Structure formats: structure tokens, C-alpha cells
Amino acid sequence: MNPKIRIVNEEILSDNWYVLKKITYMSEAKDGSWVSQSRESYDRGNGATILLYNRERQTVILTRQFRIPTYLNGNESGMLIEACAGLLDKESAEDSIRREAEEETGYRVDNVRKIGEAYMSPGSVTEILHFFVAEYTPAMKVGEGGGVEDEQEHIEVLEYPLQQALKMIENGEIKDAKTIMLLQYALLSRLLDPVCEQQQILIAGPYRSGTGDDPERIRRNMDFMNEIAFQVYEAGHLPVLGEWYALPLIEKAGSKKIGDEIFNRIFHPSSLRLLKHCDAVLRVGGPSQGADEMVRVATEMGKIVYRDLQDIPRYIS
């Protein structure tokens, strides 16, 4: 259960650069009593960060710059290797990160994709950081990068093989949290997997889940997954839905309604049989125990699991 909170007072301690406040608030305890607490909160706005990657070269673009807080806390040089990042500055997160990428790295990327957002230091800082990835090529380089001179930014642009960057996390050369998160995402999602093999991809999404077995809602779920399958086909791969196999078999076997003995005997087991012959699973749509089961089994089999259409590399024959 969420606690009940009442803000009692906000005192500005500093607004020299950003705003540091002392917040006094009341929180309701389990016994119903109210307790007064005080905390300091630093508001510097929200930000965005991006990992630029190149599949062909198996590389990522990072930056290196001086960070005074790290210098004051054990970083002898004060220099930190990071993914490109910056504050939103009254822009959308997407527009902001495109601008930051060009200013800091010299690459002008258009097809940026958001992969999530996170509070990076929720005990003291209000900032939400928006995480993006984008593929870069040498042709996208329009400048030297290095940051904005008026803001006294002196940023070194670095290009590393992904595997080297991951090793740099292990040996302590990379200690920046957002950068570690982006590099781990690249590893776990197989972001840099080369475009080479045509794949048979099982589309795993909700069929009955959340429909109350209403035929119209089930039809909409199928329409959604069929549309996804078409886009997978357009990317050069062979899509397949377990429903394409199971439903005709269920009808032939004499099932009278969704969820009867015949339906249950064929529906999910046929998808598991099909999965053995697929290269990958694409998880789409909302909650579904059956779709999650496909992902679990695929993971155990060592198959690729995609969670976004844009993660699937295009196959060019």
C-alpha cells in the first residue's frame, strides 16, 4: 500500500546552478499516526542519454570528460568515460538527445529509439533519465563533436568495440551508471548482432488474455499479431503464429468452445512444438501467461528473444 504523504514546507537552500530544497513532510505510519520528516532534494531537471552503435564494425561511441564530483570522491583524474547525455532543456527527450549526440559526438542520428527511463539517484535527486539507442554510420558524421564551446565543454569522442567496452566495466575503467546500463542492454538484447541470417520468428502475444473470451476482442488481438507478423515479413524474415497452426487443428478435432478439453490439449502444446523449429521469439502486446511461457522456454533453448520490432535486424538477400 502506498504511504500517505503531506508536504508541510519547502525551503530553498541554493539556486546558484540548479535548485536544492529542504522538504519537510508528514507521512502516515502503519498505526495511523503521522510522523514529520525532512529531506534534501536536488532538482536539475530531467535528462536523456544514448548509446550509438554500429553493427558492421561492432563498435559503440562513448565520450570522456572531467567530472568534478568524481574527482572529489576517489577518481584521481576526474575524467569519466560515459555515453552521450544531457539535460532536456525544454525539448522533448527525443529532440534533446539528437541535439546532444551531434554536439558531443559529431554524429547526426535520426532513427533514435527509446528503451526506457530511470531515476538515477532517487534518494536525493529528482531527475528522470530517458535512455535511447541509435545506429550510426561514418556517413552520419557531420562534425568533430566535443561539446559546446560556450558551455566550456571539453569532450573527447571515443569509439570502442562493444566487447572491449564491456571489459572496461569489469576492470573499472567505466564506472558511470547510465553507460553501464546501456552497454548491458546492448549485450542482453543482442543489439549489435550482425545482419546475416534469415530467421523464422514466432510471434508471441495475447490471444485470450484480457478478453473475457469475447470474440471481438480476440479478433482484435489476432489482427494486431498478424500486423506484427507482416512487418517481420517485410524485414526479410519468416514470421509464424502458434494460432495459425493450433486453431485449424482445434476446429478439426471437434472443439466446441474456447477453453474446453480439446482446445487446451492442442493450443499451447502446438506452440511449444512449433517453437523447436523457430530461430527466435518476438514478444508483443500486453500481459499473457502463454506468451511469457514461450519466452521462458525459448530462453532455456538458447533462442533469440526480441521485445521490440526494431530489435530485429533486417535480412537483405
N, C-alpha and C positions, 0 to 999 in steps of 0.2 A: 504494500500500500504506500502511495506517495505521501511524504510528510506535508503537513500544512505549514505554510511559511507566511509571515507578515514582515515586510520591510519597515523598520522603525525610523532609520536615519541614514543618509548618505553624506559623507564628509569628503570633500576633495582634498587629498593630501598633496597632490602635484599634478599640474597640467603643462609642464615645461615642454614635453615632447608628445606623449600621449597622456591619458588620464588615469591616475592612480586614486582609488577611492577606498575609504574605510566604510564598510557596510555593517550596520547594526540591524539585526533581525531577530524575530521571535519564531521559534519552532515548537510545534506541539509534540510533547513526549508521549510514550505509549500509555501512560496513566492518565492522559488528558490534560496534564499541566503544561504551561507554556514556559519555555526557557529562553533567556536572552543570550545571543552570541554575537561576536564581532569578527569580521574577516576583512582582509585587504584584497581588492580586486583591480587588476590592471587591464584597462580597455585600450587596445591598439587597433581595433577594427578586425575584420576578417581577412583571410589571405587565400592564396592559391599556389599550388606547386605542380610541376610537370616533369615527367621523365621522357626525354627524347630518345628514341631508339631506332636502330637501322637493322632490319632483318638480314639483308645481304651481307653486311660487314660484321654482324653480330656485336654491335657496339652501342654504347649509350653516351649521351652528352651530360657532363656534370660541370660544376663550377667550383672555384676555390677563392675564398675571400677572408678578410680579417673580421673576427667577431670578438668584440671586447669582453662580453660576459664569459666566453670560454677562456680567454686569457686570464681572467680573474679567478678561474676555477680549474686550474691544473693543465690547461693547454698552453705549453711553453711558447709556441709561436703565435698563438691566437688565430692561426689560419684553419679554416674548416672546409672540407670538401662536401658539397651539397648539390641536390637537384635545384634547378632554377625555381625561384619562388619570389613572391612579392605580395604586398597588400592590395586590396581590391580598388581602393581609391575611387569610389563612386561608380565603378563599372560593374558589369556582370562578371562572375568568376571566369567565364569562358573568354570574354574580351580581354580581361585583365591578364590572363595567363598567356594569351597570344602576344600581347604587347611585351610582357616581361621576358618571354622566350626570345623575342627579337632583340630587345635591349641588352640582355645579358649574354646570349649565346651567338647572336647574329643570324639565327635561323628563323625564317618566316614560315610558320606551320599553320595550315588552315584546318586540317581534319583532326581536331583535338577531341579526346573522349574522356568524359568524367568517369572515374572508377569508385568514388566515394568521398566522404568527408569525415573529419575527426576533430575533437577537442584535443589539442596537443599538450596542454598543461592546465587541466581543469581545476586544480586546486588554487590557482592564483591568477590565471589569465583567461579572459573571456573569449579569445579568438577561436573561430572555427576555420580549419584549413581545408580547402577543396582540392582534391587530388585528381590529376589528369595524366594521360599518356598521349603521345603522338609520334608517328613515324616521321623520320627526317631523311632527306637525301642530300648529297652535295649540291644539287641544283637549287635547293631551298636556301642556301647561304647567301644573304644579301648584305652582310656587314661583318665586322670583326667582333661585335659584341663587346663585353667588358663593362656594361652598365652605363648609367647616365652621368656625364661629367659634372653637371650642375649639382647632383646629389652626392658628389665626391665618392662615387662607387668605383672601385678598382677591382674588377672581377676577372680572374683567369678562366678561360674556357678549356675544359678537358674532355678528351674522348678516350674511353676505355672499352675494351672487350667486356661484355657482361660478366663472364666468369671471373675476370680479374677484379671487377668492382665488388663482386660477392666475396672474394677472398679478402678484399680490403676491409670488409665488415668484420671478418674473423680476426684479422691481425690488428684491428684498432685504428686503421688509417681513416676509415669512415665511421664517424660517431654521431652523425646528425640523424635524428629520429625519422623525419619525413623521408629522407633519402633511403634509409634502411627499409622503410615500409614500401616505397616504390620499387626498390630492387627486389625485395622478396615477392612482391606482386608479379613482377616480370618473370621471376623464376617459377612461381607456383602456377601461373596462368599460361606458361609456355609462350609468352608474348613474342619472343624472338625466334620461335620455331620457323625454319625456312619454308618457303612455299615450294613444295616439290611433289608431294603425293596426293592423288585424288582419294578422297575418303568417303566411306559410307557412314552417314551420321544419323543416329537415332534421335528423333525429336521427342523429348520427354517433358510433358506438361500436363496440366489438369484436364481430365476428361469428365469425371463426375463431381470432383471436389467442388464444394461451394454451390452446387446447382440444385440440391434437394431432388436430384434426378428429374428436374424439369427439362423436357425435350428441347425447348427453345434455347435454354442456357447451355445445354450440352452441345447443341448445334453451333452456338457461338464459339465455344471452346474449340471445336473441331475446325471451324473456319479460321480461327486465329492460328492454330498449329499448321494448317495447310498453307497459310500465307507465309509462315516462317519457313516451311519446307520449300516453297517456291524460291525464296530468297537464298536458301542454301544451294538449291539447284543452280541459280543464277551465278553463284560464286564458284561454280565448276564442280561441285561435289554431288553425291547421290544421297538424297535425303530419304528417310523412311520413318513412318509412324507405326508403333505397335498396333494401333487401332486399324490400320489398313489391312493387317493380317488377321487380327483377332475377330473383328466384327462379322465378316462374312462366315468365318468358321462357327462362331456362336450361333448365327442365324441358321446355318446348315444343320447344326447339332440339335436344333429344336428348342432353343431358349425361348421362354415365354415373356420374360421381363428382365430388366437390368437388376443384377444382384442375385439372380436365382442360382441354383447349384451349377447349372451348365455354364452360365456366364462366369462365375467365379473360378470354375475349373479351367477355363480357357484364357480369360482376359489377360491377367498378369503373367501367368506361366508362358504364354506365347511370346510376350515381350522379352522375357528372360532368355528364351531360346534364340530369339532374333538378335539380342544384344551380343551373343557369342560371335556373330558374323559381321558385326559393325566395328569400325575403327574408333568411333568417338560417340559421345553423347552431348547433345545441346539441351541444357535445362532452361525452359522458358515458362513464362506465366506465373500464376500465383501458387498458393500452398497446394501440395498434392503428395500424399504419402507414397503413392505408386511411382511418381516421377522421382521423388527423393530416393526410393529404393533402387531405381535404375542407376542413379548417380553413385550410390554406395557400391553396388555390385560392379559397375564399370571401373570405379577407383580400385577395387580389390583385384580386378582383372588387369590392371595396369593400362587401361584405355584412356584416351584423352577425354577430359570433361571441359566443355565450353559453357560459359554462363552468359555470353553475350554474342550476338551475331558478328559484331566487329572483331571478336577474338579469332574468328575462323579465317585462316589465310586463304586467299583466292588461288584456285588452281588454274593455271594457264597451259592449255595443251599445245 
